[in-house]
Amino acid sequence: MRRDAFRVLAVAGVLVASALLGAGQATAHSQLISTIPSDGALLNEPPQSVVLTFDEALIPEVDSISINDAAGNVVASPAVEPVGSTLTVPWPAGLPDGVYQVAYRVVSGDGHPVIGAISFTVGMAAGTAGNVSAAPSESDPVPVSAAGGGGFVLLLLAAAVIIILLGIVVAISRRRRG
């Protein structure tokens, strides 16, 4: 009776520990923590630059940046160097109003590549609606809300699994006693 309960708890413990150790390793790499302008921002005027801030220093000379238009065409691919954990991309002069994506590939201090993109709208591009003046200021850093969220979700999932398994063990123990 008690051996079965112990076995179930031991297996559950090993599974949870494996999941948590894997989550810690997966989230140990550099992550984007803020951007100026924010992802999804509506701007009245083009920014002077786009600032990407990561949670750890980046390795110089191995980054790749592209500024893409709404059709996915590369309109600029400036050469930039990180300063610590910050990458500042100068905005090209003369680009028309529209939706733009700044795609990046950088290498974090631990040697792992980090790939992603942010998008924002300059002026009132076709197909956009809303009040541009209500958009956040491009000069204020805006935290990237998804950064690091995966580890927390795994932790909650592991806790739920443990609670369910403990309930099963208690139910089995009570049935065998009675």
N, C-alpha and C positions, 0 to 999 in steps of 0.2 A: 504494500500500500504506500508506505512512505518512500520506498525506493522509486516507485513510479513518479511520484510528485517531485522527488529530487532530480530525476532524469529530465523531466519536462523543464524544470527551472534551469538546469545546467545547459540544456540545448538552447533555451531562450536567452540565457546570459551570453553564450558564445555568439549567437546570431546578432544580438543587440550590440555587443562589443565590436564585432566585425563591421557592422553598418556604421557605427560611430567613428571607428578608426578610419574607415574609407572616406567618410564625410570630412574628417579633419584634414586628410591629405588633399582631397579634391579642392577644398576651399582655401588651402594654404597659399595659392598663387595670387599674384597681384590682381586687384579688381579696380574697376573704374568707380570712384566714389563721388565725384562731382564734375559738372560741366558748366561752362559759360559760353553761349547761352544754354539753357536747359533743353533736354531732349523734348521735342514737341512744341517748342516755343513759337509764338507768333511775334515777329519783330517788325516795327515800322520801317527801320533802316537796316542795312546790312551791318553785321558786327565788324569791328576792326580786326578782331582775331577770334578764334575758337580756342578755349582753354580746356584741356582734359586733365583731370587730376586723379592719380591712382593712389592706392594705399601703401605703396612701397616704391623705392627708386627704380628707374628704368635704365636699361643698358643703352648707351649712346650708339649711334651709327647703325642700328639694325631695325629702325622703325620704317613704316610705310604708311603714308597718308594719301587719301584721295578725296577730293570734293566732287560729288556726283550730282547731276541735276535730276529732276523728277522722272526722266526717262531712263535713268541709270547710266547716262553718259558721263565719263570723267571730264570735268571742266577744268580741273587743276590737280596737280600732284606735287605740292611743295615739299622741298627738303627741309626738315626741321630736326632739331636736336632737343632731347629732353633736358630739363634742369631738375635734377633730383627725381621727384615723382610727378612733375608737371610737364605737359607737352603743350606748347602754344603754337597754333597754326594761324599764320597771317591770312586774312581774307582777301582774295584777289579783287582788284578794282574793276569796275565795269560790268559785273555780272548782273543780269536783269533780275527783277523780282521773281520769286518762285519758291518752290520747295527744294531744299538741298539736304544732302546726306554727307556727313563727314565720317568716312570709314577709316579705321585705324588697325594696324597690326604693330604691336610693340613687343619688346621682350623684357620681362620683369627681372629683377635682381637675382632671382633664383634660376634664371635661364629659360623659363617657360614662356612661350608666345601667348599674348593676350590679343584676341581679335574681337572687334565690335564696331558699332556705328551709332551715331546720333543723327536725328533729323530735325529740321526746323524750317519755318516758312519766313521768307523775307517779303514784306509788302503784302498786299491782298492778291494772292495768286488765284487763278481760276479754280473753282471748285472748293474754295475755303469759305467758311462763314464764321461769324462771330465778331466780337469786339476786340480788335487788335490792341487797343489801349489797356485792356484788362489782363494782358499777358504779363508774366513776370519780367522784371527788368533783366536785361542781358548782362548787367554788371554784377549781379548777385549770384554767387555760386549756389547751385541747386543740387542737393544730394541725390545720388542715383538710388532709388528706393529698392531696387532688386539686389543690390550688392550684398552678398553674404547671406541671403535669405534661404538658400538651399540647405545649409547646415542646420538651421533652426527647424525647418520642416522635417528633416530626418530625425532630429531629436524628439519632436512631438510624435512622430510616427513610432519611434522606438518605445517611447513611454506608453503609447496606446497598446502596442503589442504586449508589453510586460503586464499591463493591467488585465488584458484579456486572458493571457496565459495564467496569471495568478487566480483569476476567477474560475478557470477550468480546473486547476489543481484543487482548489477549495471544494468545488462541486464533486469531483471524483473522490476526494477524501471523505466527504460526508456520505456519499452513496455506499462506500465500502464499509463504513462504520455501522450503518443502519440496516 
